[in-house]
């Protein structure tokens, strides 16, 4: 196949992305800009020395730190905590569906952070509860199951100009009841109906 040097470099770039770290095990000789592409100017081979080093290190984890004299177990605990913090930021964007909001006041920025932190605390609490009572079930899977349950307000006008407000949540299905039972959670009673006063209607 006849291919230009630029096209060859693009192909190698795509291969490097797909190969990941394994790409570093190769020794590639690229043709110079004024050289043709053939078996002499373009060669590649596996670096056997690097391959042996990688195989010897398989299953081992190297942790670098600027903390000296610390217990290795403590350093590993710090590393796990760092991983959990990074995962928390990812979950804020995915599971919690919290997107950046550009505030212009400090109190609104603090409120946004506080709400995001509360949501994360609730998610961690759910994760810990699932780990004990329903192992194997992730918080996302549990939230997906409960997503079908909704609470609605039904507004019924009365003859005297007021409004009867009935708040109801949908009854859980069989799977949702089983999950609630597994988590040892009970739903509250349906809220009693409310009726707006005539003053509220006038104000509205």
Secondary structure, 3 states (H helix, E strand, C coil): CCCCHHHHHHHHHHHHHHHHHHHHHEEEECCCCCCCCCCCCCEEEECHHHHHHHHHCCCCCCCCCCCCCCCHHHHHHHHHHHHHHHHHHHHHHCCCCCCCCCCCCHHHHHHHHHHHHHHHHHHHHHHHHHHHHCCCCCHHHHHHHHCCCCEEEEEEECCCCCEEEEEEECCCCHHHHHHHHHCCCCCCCCCCCEECCHHHHHHC
